[in-house]
Amino acid sequence: MASDIIVWGRINSSNVRKVLWCLEELGLNYEQIDAGGAFGVVDTPDYRALNPNGRIPCLQDGDFTIFESNAICRYLAKTYGSVPFLSEDPREWALADQWMDWTTFSFGMPFRNLFWNLVRTAPEDREQAAITHGIEHCSAQFAVVDTLLKDQPYLSGHACGVGDIPLGSLAYAWFNMDFERPDQPYLAAWYKRLTERPAYQKGVMSPLT
């Protein structure tokens, strides 16, 4: 029997991983349909009717459709989540939610350039300047997170929540790409806690390609 929730997007996309992880944390049944990259689909009229931007992921929940990975995760958390994954305190929610936007706007682009050069570009075509800048920038940004995680186990506070999802999805690649990382023990401990979660294992820990 088909699920009412459909996720469009390839599983090796960090943005799709966010949504899959969130769905797994919430224990929801869903169908995932490959789209984007080598799978195509995103330029078809039917898909553009769902997401006129032609990007992934896109989520259908019955007759409701939404795109943009952070917005999807917020929607799922507020629709299906409960304590402790979803805080009922608006201030606690806001403190978790801020890390979602922080990941996108303070961390995302330098990390994307690093990832594309190290994972999706042939060694002879890599831009070393972009790699060096990406490592330096992301390490500095992760230092902010490392300091926070000294005093709390998750970005969302005392429990894993929606605020951990965007950065946690990128952390999988950070800790599995081949380069020397700085010693950031609280960040590493947070990542280890994530890897022990069945939802993270299923939603995020697929091969980097």
N, C-alpha and C positions, 0 to 999 in steps of 0.2 A: 504493500500500500504506500503510495507516495506521501511524503511529508508536506505539510502546509508551508514549511520554511524551506526556501531554496536559496543557496548561495552560488552566485556566478563568479568564477575566478579560479585560476590555477593555484595549486597548493604551494608552489615554490615562490609565491609573492608574499612579501612580508605583510602587506596590507590585508591580503586574504587570510593569512595566518592569524592576524588579530581577531578576525570575525570567527574563525573556526575555534580558536581557543576560548573565546567568550561563550560561544554556543556550548562547548564541552563543559565549561565551568558551571553553566546554568542547567546542564543535564537535558538539553533540548534535542529532539529528533530533527534532523534536517537532511536535505539532499544537496550535495555539492556537484556543480556542473563545471567542467573545465572550460575556461574562456580566457582570452588574452594571450599574448606571446605567440608561441607556435600553434596554439589551438585556434587562433582567430576568433570568430563569433562576434567580437565587439563592434565590428563595422557593419553588421547586418541590420536591416531595418527593424527586425523584431527586437534585437538587443538595444538599439538606439531608442526604441520606444520606452524601454525600461530605464536606460541611462543615456541621455542625449550627449553626454561627454565621451562616451565610448571607452570608459575606464573600468577597472575592476578594483574592488569587489562591488557587487550589487546584490541586495538582499530582497527577496519577496517573502512576505509573511501573509499568506492568504491573499487578500486583495490590496494589501499595502506594499508599496515598493519604496526603497530608500537606497541611496548610494553615499559614498564617502565613509571610509572605514571607521573613523572615530565616531561619526554620527550614528553609524550602525551599532557600534558597541554601546553607546549611550542609550540608544533606543532599546536594545535587548536588555540591558541592565535595569532600566526603569520599568520595562514592561514585565519582565519575568524574574528579575533578581530579588533577593531577600538578604537580610542581615546574615553574615557580615559582608558578603560580596557587595551589597548595595546598602550604603549607610542611610538611615532615616534622618540623620542630622544634616541640614543643608550646609553647614560649615564644614563638616567632615567630608561631605560629597564634593564641595568646592575644592578642598585641599587635595583630594585625590584627582579630581578632574583637571586641575591646573597642569598636572604632569602629562596629560594627553596632548595638550596644545604645546607645551614645552618641547616634547619630543618632536613634534612636527616642525616647529618654527626655529628652535635653537639647535637641534641635533640632526634633523632629517637629511638635509641636502649634503653636508660634508660626508655623512655616513653613506649616503647613496653613491656618491662619487667613489668613495673607498671600496664599497662593495662591488660596484660595476667593474672597477679596474682589477680587483683581486679575484673575482669569481666569474665574471661574464666576459672578460677580455683576455685574448691570447697573450701570453707573457711578452712576446715581442711588440705588442701594440699598447702596452700599458703606459700610462702617464705617471712617472714616478713623483712628479711634483704634486699631483692630485692625491696620490697615496700618502705621501709624507704629510701633506696638509690635513688630510682626513684623519690620520692617526693622531696627530697633535691636537686637532680641534676636538675630536671625540673624546680623547683622553682627558682634556681639560673639562669638558662638559660632564664626563663621568665622575670627575673629582667632586663636583657639586653633589651628585647623587651619592657617592661614597660617604661623604660627610653626613648627609641626611640619614642614610641607612645605618650609621653608627648608633643612632638613638631609636630607631624603629625598624621592624623587620621587613616592611613593604612600603612602597611609595604611597599606597592607599592608607597606611597607618598600621594598626595592629594586626590586620588580616589582609590577605590578597584581595584586590578588588579591581575595578575597571581602570583605575589610574595606573596600574602596573602593566596593562596589556600592550600599549604601543611600544614602550621602551623594552619591555620584556621580549617582545617579538623580534626586535632588532638585536637584543643582547645575545640571542642564540647564534646569530651570524658573527657577532663581535668575538665571541669566545671560541668559534670554530674556524675562523679564517686564519691563514698561516702568516702571522707576523708577531713580533714581540710586544706584548701588552704591559703597561705599567702595573705595579703591584697596588691593587685597590681592594683590600681584603673584605670590606663590607659589601661592596658591589659583587664580588665573587661569591660571597656567602648567600646574598640575595638570589643570584642566578642559580646557585645550587639548589636552593629551596624551590625555585620555580621548576627545575628539571625533575624534581621528585613528585610533582603534581601530575596525576594521570591526564588531566585535561590539557596541560602544557605539552606533555609527551605526544599526545594524539594530534593536537591542533597546530603545534609549532615545529616539532622536531622531525621534520622531513628533510631529505637531502638538499643541500645548498647547490643550486644549479642556475 
